[in-house]
């Protein structure tokens, strides 16, 4: 359960996110760094969501189910700090 789609190993406490596949074309691919309004620090794109989702970012919260439920689903604004080269 700690292995992401690009074979990145996820560990508790990491500031990692998963992005929907439509956001990959915008430069949010494996290793891209982003800032999320209202949250301190930078997050790294280390995973991608299921194909059925669009315009979605999931925060990695490890096994902390209580924290995830407390956070819930909400709209977030993200800024790309460092994107990666996209091969078309």
Buried (B, 14 or more C-beta within 10 A) or exposed (E): EEEBEEEBEBEEEBBBBBBBBBBBEEBBBBEBBBBBEEEEEEBBBBBBBEEEBEEBBBBBBBEEEEEBEEEEEEEEEBEBEEBBEEEE
